[in-house]
Amino acid sequence: MPTARQLESLYRICYQLTYVMLQPIHLICVDNRTGNVYILAGDDEEIEFQILPNGEFADEPG
C-alpha cells in the first residue's frame, strides 16, 4: 500500500505526464521488495519513475 506522500507524488507526476506532456501511462505498481511506487510511461515506454516511501523520487529505477 502506498504511503500518503507517495500518493501525493503519484498524483502530481500522473497529472504532468497526461495533461502537460500528453504521455500515456502503461503501468503503476508498488514494488513489494522496496516499497517504492513504480511508474512506466511514454509512447515507447521510455519514461520510468520510482517514488520512495517519503514521496521523493529515486535517482535510478532498480
All heavy atoms as a GROMACS GRO file, in nm:
protein
  498
    1MET      N    1   0.085  -0.118   0.000
    1MET     CA    2   0.000   0.000   0.000
    1MET      C    3   0.089   0.124   0.000
    1MET      O    4   0.177   0.136   0.083
    1MET     CB    5  -0.090  -0.003   0.123
    1MET     CG    6  -0.189   0.107   0.128
    1MET     SD    7  -0.315   0.078   0.006
    1MET     CE    8  -0.420   0.215   0.032
    2PRO      N    9   0.068   0.216  -0.094
    2PRO     CA   10   0.149   0.338  -0.098
    2PRO      C   11   0.123   0.426   0.025
    2PRO      O   12   0.015   0.426   0.082
    2PRO     CB   13   0.101   0.410  -0.224
    2PRO     CG   14   0.015   0.315  -0.296
    2PRO     CD   15  -0.026   0.208  -0.203
    3THR      N   16   0.226   0.503   0.062
    3THR     CA   17   0.211   0.598   0.171
    3THR      C   18   0.136   0.722   0.121
    3THR      O   19   0.123   0.743  -0.001
    3THR     CB   20   0.348   0.642   0.225
    3THR    OG1   21   0.416   0.715   0.122
    3THR    CG2   22   0.431   0.522   0.270
    4ALA      N   23   0.093   0.806   0.213
    4ALA     CA   24   0.023   0.930   0.174
    4ALA      C   25   0.115   1.018   0.090
    4ALA      O   26   0.071   1.080  -0.009
    4ALA     CB   27  -0.024   1.004   0.298
    5ARG      N   28   0.242   1.024   0.125
    5ARG     CA   29   0.336   1.107   0.047
    5ARG      C   30   0.359   1.049  -0.092
    5ARG      O   31   0.373   1.123  -0.189
    5ARG     CB   32   0.467   1.120   0.122
    5ARG     CG   33   0.450   1.200   0.248
    5ARG     CD   34   0.577   1.253   0.292
    5ARG     NE   35   0.548   1.363   0.383
    5ARG     CZ   36   0.635   1.452   0.415
    5ARG    NH1   37   0.755   1.448   0.362
    5ARG    NH2   38   0.605   1.547   0.498
    6GLN      N   39   0.363   0.917  -0.104
    6GLN     CA   40   0.377   0.856  -0.236
    6GLN      C   41   0.254   0.888  -0.321
    6GLN      O   42   0.267   0.914  -0.440
    6GLN     CB   43   0.394   0.704  -0.224
    6GLN     CG   44   0.531   0.661  -0.183
    6GLN     CD   45   0.541   0.512  -0.163
    6GLN    OE1   46   0.455   0.452  -0.100
    6GLN    NE2   47   0.646   0.452  -0.217
    7LEU      N   48   0.136   0.884  -0.262
    7LEU     CA   49   0.015   0.913  -0.338
    7LEU      C   50   0.013   1.057  -0.386
    7LEU      O   51  -0.031   1.086  -0.497
    7LEU     CB   52  -0.109   0.881  -0.254
    7LEU     CG   53  -0.131   0.732  -0.226
    7LEU    CD1   54  -0.248   0.713  -0.130
    7LEU    CD2   55  -0.153   0.655  -0.354
    8GLU      N   56   0.061   1.151  -0.302
    8GLU     CA   57   0.068   1.291  -0.345
    8GLU      C   58   0.162   1.306  -0.464
    8GLU      O   59   0.129   1.374  -0.562
    8GLU     CB   60   0.116   1.379  -0.229
    8GLU     CG   61   0.016   1.393  -0.118
    8GLU     CD   62   0.073   1.466   0.002
    8GLU    OE1   63   0.182   1.528  -0.009
    8GLU    OE2   64   0.010   1.461   0.108
    9SER      N   65   0.278   1.242  -0.456
    9SER     CA   66   0.374   1.249  -0.567
    9SER      C   67   0.321   1.177  -0.690
    9SER      O   68   0.341   1.224  -0.803
    9SER     CB   69   0.508   1.186  -0.525
    9SER     OG   70   0.567   1.262  -0.424
   10LEU      N   71   0.253   1.066  -0.669
   10LEU     CA   72   0.195   0.991  -0.781
   10LEU      C   73   0.092   1.076  -0.854
   10LEU      O   74   0.091   1.082  -0.977
   10LEU     CB   75   0.130   0.862  -0.730
   10LEU     CG   76   0.058   0.777  -0.834
   10LEU    CD1   77   0.157   0.727  -0.939
   10LEU    CD2   78  -0.011   0.661  -0.766
   11TYR      N   79   0.007   1.145  -0.780
   11TYR     CA   80  -0.093   1.232  -0.844
   11TYR      C   81  -0.026   1.341  -0.926
   11TYR      O   82  -0.062   1.366  -1.041
   11TYR     CB   83  -0.185   1.294  -0.738
   11TYR     CG   84  -0.283   1.390  -0.800
   11TYR    CD1   85  -0.400   1.343  -0.860
   11TYR    CD2   86  -0.258   1.527  -0.804
   11TYR    CE1   87  -0.489   1.430  -0.920
   11TYR    CE2   88  -0.346   1.613  -0.864
   11TYR     CZ   89  -0.462   1.565  -0.922
   11TYR     OH   90  -0.548   1.651  -0.982
   12ARG      N   91   0.076   1.405  -0.867
   12ARG     CA   92   0.145   1.514  -0.934
   12ARG      C   93   0.212   1.467  -1.064
   12ARG      O   94   0.196   1.529  -1.169
   12ARG     CB   95   0.248   1.576  -0.840
   12ARG     CG   96   0.317   1.699  -0.895
   12ARG     CD   97   0.408   1.768  -0.795
   12ARG     NE   98   0.509   1.680  -0.739
   12ARG     CZ   99   0.510   1.633  -0.615
   12ARG    NH1  100   0.415   1.669  -0.531
   12ARG    NH2  101   0.605   1.553  -0.571
   13ILE      N  102   0.282   1.354  -1.061
   13ILE     CA  103   0.352   1.308  -1.180
   13ILE      C  104   0.253   1.256  -1.284
   13ILE      O  105   0.272   1.277  -1.404
   13ILE     CB  106   0.460   1.203  -1.146
   13ILE    CG1  107   0.554   1.185  -1.263
   13ILE    CG2  108   0.401   1.071  -1.107
   13ILE    CD1  109   0.635   1.302  -1.298
   14CYS      N  110   0.146   1.191  -1.243
   14CYS     CA  111   0.045   1.144  -1.339
   14CYS      C  112  -0.023   1.263  -1.408
   14CYS      O  113  -0.049   1.259  -1.529
   14CYS     CB  114  -0.058   1.055  -1.271
   14CYS     SG  115   0.007   0.893  -1.226
   15TYR      N  116  -0.050   1.368  -1.332
   15TYR     CA  117  -0.109   1.488  -1.391
   15TYR      C  118  -0.015   1.547  -1.495
   15TYR      O  119  -0.055   1.580  -1.606
   15TYR     CB  120  -0.140   1.590  -1.282
   15TYR     CG  121  -0.192   1.721  -1.336
   15TYR    CD1  122  -0.326   1.735  -1.366
   15TYR    CD2  123  -0.105   1.828  -1.357
   15TYR    CE1  124  -0.374   1.855  -1.418
   15TYR    CE2  125  -0.152   1.947  -1.409
   15TYR     CZ  126  -0.286   1.961  -1.439
   15TYR     OH  127  -0.333   2.077  -1.490
   16GLN      N  128   0.114   1.559  -1.459
   16GLN     CA  129   0.212   1.616  -1.552
   16GLN      C  130   0.230   1.530  -1.676
   16GLN      O  131   0.240   1.581  -1.787
   16GLN     CB  132   0.346   1.638  -1.482
   16GLN     CG  133   0.339   1.746  -1.379
   16GLN     CD  134   0.466   1.758  -1.297
   16GLN    OE1  135   0.553   1.673  -1.304
   16GLN    NE2  136   0.475   1.863  -1.219
   17LEU      N  137   0.234   1.399  -1.657
   17LEU     CA  138   0.251   1.310  -1.772
   17LEU      C  139   0.133   1.317  -1.868
   17LEU      O  140   0.152   1.325  -1.990
   17LEU     CB  141   0.269   1.165  -1.725
   17LEU     CG  142   0.405   1.126  -1.671
   17LEU    CD1  143   0.398   0.990  -1.603
   17LEU    CD2  144   0.508   1.124  -1.783
   18THR      N  145   0.014   1.314  -1.816
   18THR     CA  146  -0.103   1.303  -1.904
   18THR      C  147  -0.158   1.437  -1.950
   18THR      O  148  -0.204   1.449  -2.063
   18THR     CB  149  -0.215   1.225  -1.834
   18THR    OG1  150  -0.250   1.290  -1.712
   18THR    CG2  151  -0.174   1.082  -1.807
   19TYR      N  152  -0.152   1.538  -1.865
   19TYR     CA  153  -0.212   1.666  -1.902
   19TYR      C  154  -0.112   1.762  -1.964
   19TYR      O  155  -0.144   1.829  -2.062
   19TYR     CB  156  -0.276   1.732  -1.778
   19TYR     CG  157  -0.358   1.853  -1.811
   19TYR    CD1  158  -0.482   1.840  -1.872
   19TYR    CD2  159  -0.311   1.980  -1.781
   19TYR    CE1  160  -0.557   1.952  -1.904
   19TYR    CE2  161  -0.385   2.092  -1.812
   19TYR     CZ  162  -0.509   2.078  -1.874
   19TYR     OH  163  -0.582   2.189  -1.904
   20VAL      N  164   0.010   1.767  -1.912
   20VAL     CA  165   0.111   1.861  -1.962
   20VAL      C  166   0.191   1.799  -2.075
   20VAL      O  167   0.209   1.858  -2.181
   20VAL     CB  168   0.204   1.906  -1.848
   20VAL    CG1  169   0.313   1.999  -1.900
   20VAL    CG2  170   0.125   1.975  -1.737
   21MET      N  171   0.241   1.676  -2.055
   21MET     CA  172   0.328   1.612  -2.153
   21MET      C  173   0.252   1.523  -2.253
   21MET      O  174   0.311   1.477  -2.350
   21MET     CB  175   0.434   1.528  -2.081
   21MET     CG  176   0.524   1.610  -1.990
   21MET     SD  177   0.633   1.510  -1.888
   21MET     CE  178   0.729   1.426  -2.010
   22LEU      N  179   0.126   1.497  -2.227
   22LEU     CA  180   0.041   1.414  -2.314
   22LEU      C  181   0.103   1.277  -2.341
   22LEU      O  182   0.105   1.228  -2.454
   22LEU     CB  183   0.010   1.486  -2.445
   22LEU     CG  184  -0.055   1.623  -2.432
   22LEU    CD1  185  -0.071   1.688  -2.568
   22LEU    CD2  186  -0.189   1.613  -2.362
   23GLN      N  187   0.155   1.215  -2.236
   23GLN     CA  188   0.217   1.084  -2.247
   23GLN      C  189   0.127   0.978  -2.185
   23GLN      O  190   0.069   1.000  -2.079
   23GLN     CB  191   0.353   1.082  -2.175
   23GLN     CG  192   0.454   1.174  -2.237
   23GLN     CD  193   0.495   1.128  -2.376
   23GLN    OE1  194   0.519   1.010  -2.400
   23GLN    NE2  195   0.504   1.222  -2.469
   24PRO      N  196   0.115   0.861  -2.249
   24PRO     CA  197   0.036   0.754  -2.189
   24PRO      C  198   0.110   0.690  -2.072
   24PRO      O  199   0.233   0.685  -2.070
   24PRO     CB  200   0.019   0.654  -2.304
   24PRO     CG  201   0.138   0.675  -2.389
   24PRO     CD  202   0.171   0.823  -2.379
   25ILE      N  203   0.035   0.642  -1.975
   25ILE     CA  204   0.090   0.568  -1.861
   25ILE      C  205   0.054   0.421  -1.881
   25ILE      O  206  -0.062   0.387  -1.901
   25ILE     CB  207   0.034   0.621  -1.728
   25ILE    CG1  208   0.076   0.767  -1.710
   25ILE    CG2  209   0.082   0.535  -1.612
   25ILE    CD1  210   0.011   0.835  -1.592
   26HIS      N  211   0.155   0.336  -1.878
   26HIS     CA  212   0.134   0.193  -1.905
   26HIS      C  213   0.122   0.110  -1.778
   26HIS      O  214   0.052   0.009  -1.777
   26HIS     CB  215   0.248   0.138  -1.991
   26HIS     CG  216   0.259   0.205  -2.123
   26HIS    ND1  217   0.176   0.176  -2.228
   26HIS    CD2  218   0.342   0.304  -2.167
   26HIS    CE1  219   0.208   0.252  -2.331
   26HIS    NE2  220   0.307   0.331  -2.296
   27LEU      N  221   0.193   0.150  -1.674
   27LEU     CA  222   0.198   0.067  -1.554
   27LEU      C  223   0.222   0.153  -1.431
   27LEU      O  224   0.308   0.243  -1.434
   27LEU     CB  225   0.311  -0.036  -1.567
   27LEU     CG  226   0.339  -0.126  -1.447
   27LEU    CD1  227   0.224  -0.225  -1.429
   27LEU    CD2  228   0.469  -0.198  -1.466
   28ILE      N  229   0.149   0.127  -1.326
   28ILE     CA  230   0.175   0.183  -1.193
   28ILE      C  231   0.164   0.067  -1.096
   28ILE      O  232   0.061  -0.003  -1.094
   28ILE     CB  233   0.075   0.293  -1.154
   28ILE    CG1  234   0.085   0.411  -1.249
   28ILE    CG2  235   0.098   0.337  -1.010
   28ILE    CD1  236  -0.022   0.516  -1.228
   29CYS      N  237   0.268   0.042  -1.020
   29CYS     CA  238   0.262  -0.067  -0.923
   29CYS      C  239   0.353  -0.035  -0.804
   29CYS      O  240   0.439   0.052  -0.812
   29CYS     CB  241   0.300  -0.200  -0.985
   29CYS     SG  242   0.470  -0.210  -1.038
   30VAL      N  243   0.332  -0.108  -0.696
   30VAL     CA  244   0.418  -0.097  -0.579
   30VAL      C  245   0.513  -0.216  -0.580
   30VAL      O  246   0.469  -0.330  -0.591
   30VAL     CB  247   0.336  -0.097  -0.448
   30VAL    CG1  248   0.427  -0.095  -0.327
   30VAL    CG2  249   0.241   0.021  -0.446
   31ASP      N  250   0.643  -0.187  -0.573
   31ASP     CA  251   0.744  -0.292  -0.564
   31ASP      C  252   0.747  -0.340  -0.419
   31ASP      O  253   0.791  -0.267  -0.330
   31ASP     CB  254   0.879  -0.237  -0.608
   31ASP     CG  255   0.986  -0.344  -0.614
   31ASP    OD1  256   0.971  -0.449  -0.547
   31ASP    OD2  257   1.085  -0.322  -0.686
   32ASN      N  258   0.701  -0.460  -0.394
   32ASN     CA  259   0.693  -0.512  -0.257
   32ASN      C  260   0.830  -0.531  -0.194
   32ASN      O  261   0.842  -0.534  -0.071
   32ASN     CB  262   0.615  -0.642  -0.254
   32ASN     CG  263   0.468  -0.621  -0.281
   32ASN    OD1  264   0.413  -0.517  -0.246
   32ASN    ND2  265   0.405  -0.717  -0.346
   33ARG      N  266   0.934  -0.542  -0.276
   33ARG     CA  267   1.069  -0.560  -0.220
   33ARG      C  268   1.121  -0.431  -0.159
   33ARG      O  269   1.188  -0.434  -0.057
   33ARG     CB  270   1.166  -0.606  -0.330
   33ARG     CG  271   1.127  -0.739  -0.392
   33ARG     CD  272   1.211  -0.766  -0.514
   33ARG     NE  273   1.178  -0.659  -0.611
   33ARG     CZ  274   1.250  -0.634  -0.720
   33ARG    NH1  275   1.356  -0.706  -0.748
   33ARG    NH2  276   1.215  -0.538  -0.803
   34THR      N  277   1.090  -0.316  -0.223
   34THR     CA  278   1.146  -0.188  -0.178
   34THR      C  279   1.041  -0.096  -0.117
   34THR      O  280   1.077  -0.002  -0.046
   34THR     CB  281   1.210  -0.114  -0.297
   34THR    OG1  282   1.108  -0.087  -0.394
   34THR    CG2  283   1.320  -0.198  -0.361
   35GLY      N  284   0.913  -0.118  -0.147
   35GLY     CA  285   0.808  -0.026  -0.103
   35GLY      C  286   0.795   0.095  -0.193
   35GLY      O  287   0.716   0.185  -0.165
   36ASN      N  288   0.871   0.099  -0.302
   36ASN     CA  289   0.865   0.212  -0.395
   36ASN      C  290   0.748   0.194  -0.491
   36ASN      O  291   0.712   0.083  -0.529
   36ASN     CB  292   0.994   0.221  -0.477
   36ASN     CG  293   1.114   0.252  -0.392
   36ASN    OD1  294   1.101   0.292  -0.277
   36ASN    ND2  295   1.232   0.234  -0.449
   37VAL      N  296   0.690   0.306  -0.534
   37VAL     CA  297   0.589   0.306  -0.639
   37VAL      C  298   0.661   0.321  -0.772
   37VAL      O  299   0.744   0.412  -0.788
   37VAL     CB  300   0.487   0.420  -0.620
   37VAL    CG1  301   0.393   0.429  -0.739
   37VAL    CG2  302   0.409   0.399  -0.492
   38TYR      N  303   0.631   0.234  -0.866
   38TYR     CA  304   0.697   0.233  -0.996
   38TYR      C  305   0.598   0.279  -1.102
   38TYR      O  306   0.484   0.233  -1.105
   38TYR     CB  307   0.746   0.091  -1.026
   38TYR     CG  308   0.813   0.076  -1.158
   38TYR    CD1  309   0.944   0.117  -1.178
   38TYR    CD2  310   0.744   0.022  -1.266
   38TYR    CE1  311   1.006   0.103  -1.300
   38TYR    CE2  312   0.805   0.008  -1.389
   38TYR     CZ  313   0.936   0.049  -1.406
   38TYR     OH  314   0.996   0.036  -1.528
   39ILE      N  315   0.643   0.369  -1.191
   39ILE     CA  316   0.560   0.421  -1.299
   39ILE      C  317   0.633   0.399  -1.431
   39ILE      O  318   0.750   0.436  -1.444
   39ILE     CB  319   0.533   0.572  -1.283
   39ILE    CG1  320   0.468   0.601  -1.148
   39ILE    CG2  321   0.444   0.623  -1.396
   39ILE    CD1  322   0.466   0.749  -1.113
   40LEU      N  323   0.566   0.341  -1.527
   40LEU     CA  324   0.620   0.323  -1.662
   40LEU      C  325   0.528   0.398  -1.757
   40LEU      O  326   0.408   0.373  -1.762
   40LEU     CB  327   0.626   0.175  -1.699
   40LEU     CG  328   0.681   0.142  -1.838
   40LEU    CD1  329   0.826   0.186  -1.851
   40LEU    CD2  330   0.667  -0.007  -1.865
   41ALA      N  331   0.586   0.491  -1.835
   41ALA     CA  332   0.505   0.577  -1.922
   41ALA      C  333   0.578   0.608  -2.052
   41ALA      O  334   0.692   0.566  -2.071
   41ALA     CB  335   0.471   0.707  -1.849
   42GLY      N  336   0.510   0.681  -2.139
   42GLY     CA  337   0.569   0.724  -2.266
   42GLY      C  338   0.519   0.640  -2.381
   42GLY      O  339   0.479   0.526  -2.363
   43ASP      N  340   0.524   0.698  -2.500
   43ASP     CA  341   0.476   0.626  -2.618
   43ASP      C  342   0.551   0.496  -2.639
   43ASP      O  343   0.493   0.396  -2.682
   43ASP     CB  344   0.490   0.716  -2.742
   43ASP     CG  345   0.391   0.830  -2.741
   43ASP    OD1  346   0.277   0.811  -2.691
   43ASP    OD2  347   0.425   0.940  -2.789
   44ASP      N  348   0.682   0.496  -2.612
   44ASP     CA  349   0.763   0.376  -2.628
   44ASP      C  350   0.806   0.318  -2.493
   44ASP      O  351   0.908   0.249  -2.485
   44ASP     CB  352   0.887   0.408  -2.711
   44ASP     CG  353   0.851   0.450  -2.852
   44ASP    OD1  354   0.755   0.392  -2.907
   44ASP    OD2  355   0.915   0.543  -2.906
   45GLU      N  356   0.730   0.349  -2.388
   45GLU     CA  357   0.758   0.301  -2.253
   45GLU      C  358   0.900   0.339  -2.209
   45GLU      O  359   0.967   0.264  -2.139
   45GLU     CB  360   0.737   0.150  -2.243
   45GLU     CG  361   0.596   0.109  -2.278
   45GLU     CD  362   0.574  -0.041  -2.272
   45GLU    OE1  363   0.668  -0.114  -2.241
   45GLU    OE2  364   0.461  -0.083  -2.299
   46GLU      N  365   0.943   0.460  -2.248
   46GLU     CA  366   1.078   0.503  -2.218
   46GLU      C  367   1.089   0.590  -2.093
   46GLU      O  368   1.200   0.625  -2.053
   46GLU     CB  369   1.137   0.579  -2.338
   46GLU     CG  370   1.080   0.719  -2.359
   46GLU     CD  371   0.946   0.725  -2.430
   46GLU    OE1  372   0.885   0.619  -2.451
   46GLU    OE2  373   0.904   0.836  -2.464
   47ILE      N  374   0.979   0.621  -2.030
   47ILE     CA  375   0.981   0.707  -1.911
   47ILE      C  376   0.954   0.620  -1.789
   47ILE      O  377   0.854   0.549  -1.783
   47ILE     CB  378   0.874   0.817  -1.922
   47ILE    CG1  379   0.896   0.902  -2.048
   47ILE    CG2  380   0.877   0.906  -1.798
   47ILE    CD1  381   0.784   1.000  -2.077
   48GLU      N  382   1.047   0.623  -1.694
   48GLU     CA  383   1.034   0.545  -1.572
   48GLU      C  384   1.054   0.635  -1.450
   48GLU      O  385   1.141   0.721  -1.452
   48GLU     CB  386   1.139   0.434  -1.567
   48GLU     CG  387   1.127   0.334  -1.679
   48GLU     CD  388   1.237   0.230  -1.672
   48GLU    OE1  389   1.272   0.188  -1.561
   48GLU    OE2  390   1.286   0.194  -1.780
   49PHE      N  391   0.974   0.612  -1.348
   49PHE     CA  392   0.989   0.682  -1.221
   49PHE      C  393   0.975   0.581  -1.109
   49PHE      O  394   0.901   0.484  -1.123
   49PHE     CB  395   0.878   0.787  -1.200
   49PHE     CG  396   0.885   0.903  -1.294
   49PHE    CD1  397   0.806   0.905  -1.407
   49PHE    CD2  398   0.967   1.010  -1.267
   49PHE    CE1  399   0.809   1.012  -1.494
   49PHE    CE2  400   0.971   1.118  -1.353
   49PHE     CZ  401   0.892   1.120  -1.466
   50GLN      N  402   1.045   0.609  -1.000
   50GLN     CA  403   1.020   0.536  -0.875
   50GLN      C  404   1.002   0.639  -0.766
   50GLN      O  405   1.083   0.732  -0.753
   50GLN     CB  406   1.137   0.445  -0.840
   50GLN     CG  407   1.136   0.318  -0.921
   50GLN     CD  408   1.227   0.214  -0.861
   50GLN    OE1  409   1.208   0.175  -0.747
   50GLN    NE2  410   1.324   0.173  -0.939
   51ILE      N  411   0.896   0.624  -0.691
   51ILE     CA  412   0.866   0.716  -0.581
   51ILE      C  413   0.896   0.643  -0.450
   51ILE      O  414   0.836   0.539  -0.422
   51ILE     CB  415   0.720   0.761  -0.585
   51ILE    CG1  416   0.686   0.823  -0.722
   51ILE    CG2  417   0.694   0.861  -0.474
   51ILE    CD1  418   0.539   0.851  -0.742
   52LEU      N  419   0.986   0.700  -0.373
   52LEU     CA  420   1.023   0.641  -0.244
   52LEU      C  421   0.909   0.659  -0.144
   52LEU      O  422   0.821   0.744  -0.163
   52LEU     CB  423   1.149   0.709  -0.192
   52LEU     CG  424   1.271   0.703  -0.285
   52LEU    CD1  425   1.383   0.790  -0.230
   52LEU    CD2  426   1.316   0.561  -0.306
   53PRO      N  427   0.907   0.582  -0.035
   53PRO     CA  428   0.801   0.597   0.066
   53PRO      C  429   0.788   0.738   0.124
   53PRO      O  430   0.680   0.778   0.166
   53PRO     CB  431   0.841   0.496   0.174
   53PRO     CG  432   0.914   0.389   0.098
   53PRO     CD  433   0.991   0.465  -0.007
   54ASN      N  434   0.897   0.818   0.121
   54ASN     CA  435   0.888   0.956   0.172
   54ASN      C  436   0.836   1.054   0.066
   54ASN      O  437   0.829   1.173   0.090
   54ASN     CB  438   1.023   1.003   0.226
   54ASN     CG  439   1.129   1.013   0.118
   54ASN    OD1  440   1.103   0.992   0.000
   54ASN    ND2  441   1.251   1.043   0.159
   55GLY      N  442   0.802   1.005  -0.054
   55GLY     CA  443   0.747   1.089  -0.160
   55GLY      C  444   0.850   1.145  -0.256
   55GLY      O  445   0.814   1.204  -0.358
   56GLU      N  446   0.978   1.126  -0.225
   56GLU     CA  447   1.084   1.172  -0.314
   56GLU      C  448   1.101   1.071  -0.428
   56GLU      O  449   1.059   0.956  -0.419
   56GLU     CB  450   1.216   1.185  -0.236
   56GLU     CG  451   1.211   1.285  -0.123
   56GLU     CD  452   1.196   1.427  -0.171
   56GLU    OE1  453   1.255   1.460  -0.275
   56GLU    OE2  454   1.128   1.506  -0.105
   57PHE      N  455   1.168   1.116  -0.534
   57PHE     CA  456   1.193   1.028  -0.648
   57PHE      C  457   1.329   0.961  -0.633
   57PHE      O  458   1.426   1.025  -0.592
   57PHE     CB  459   1.190   1.106  -0.780
   57PHE     CG  460   1.053   1.159  -0.810
   57PHE    CD1  461   1.021   1.290  -0.784
   57PHE    CD2  462   0.957   1.076  -0.864
   57PHE    CE1  463   0.895   1.338  -0.810
   57PHE    CE2  464   0.830   1.124  -0.891
   57PHE     CZ  465   0.799   1.255  -0.864
   58ALA      N  466   1.335   0.834  -0.670
   58ALA     CA  467   1.463   0.763  -0.672
   58ALA      C  468   1.540   0.808  -0.795
   58ALA      O  469   1.482   0.841  -0.898
   58ALA     CB  470   1.439   0.612  -0.676
   59ASP      N  471   1.673   0.809  -0.784
   59ASP     CA  472   1.756   0.851  -0.897
   59ASP      C  473   1.750   0.752  -1.011
   59ASP      O  474   1.741   0.789  -1.126
   59ASP     CB  475   1.902   0.867  -0.852
   59ASP     CG  476   1.919   0.984  -0.759
   59ASP    OD1  477   1.838   1.078  -0.766
   59ASP    OD2  478   2.013   0.980  -0.679
   60GLU      N  479   1.757   0.626  -0.982
   60GLU     CA  480   1.763   0.523  -1.085
   60GLU      C  481   1.658   0.417  -1.055
   60GLU      O  482   1.646   0.373  -0.942
   60GLU     CB  483   1.900   0.454  -1.084
   60GLU     CG  484   2.014   0.545  -1.119
   60GLU     CD  485   2.035   0.555  -1.267
   60GLU    OE1  486   2.000   0.459  -1.338
   60GLU    OE2  487   2.086   0.658  -1.313
   61PRO      N  488   1.582   0.375  -1.159
   61PRO     CA  489   1.494   0.261  -1.136
   61PRO      C  490   1.578   0.139  -1.104
   61PRO      O  491   1.683   0.119  -1.164
   61PRO     CB  492   1.421   0.243  -1.268
   61PRO     CG  493   1.446   0.368  -1.345
   61PRO     CD  494   1.570   0.431  -1.290
   62GLY      N  495   1.539   0.062  -1.010
   62GLY     CA  496   1.619  -0.054  -0.972
   62GLY      C  497   1.557  -0.184  -0.995
   62GLY      O  498   1.463  -0.220  -1.041
   0.00000   0.00000   0.00000
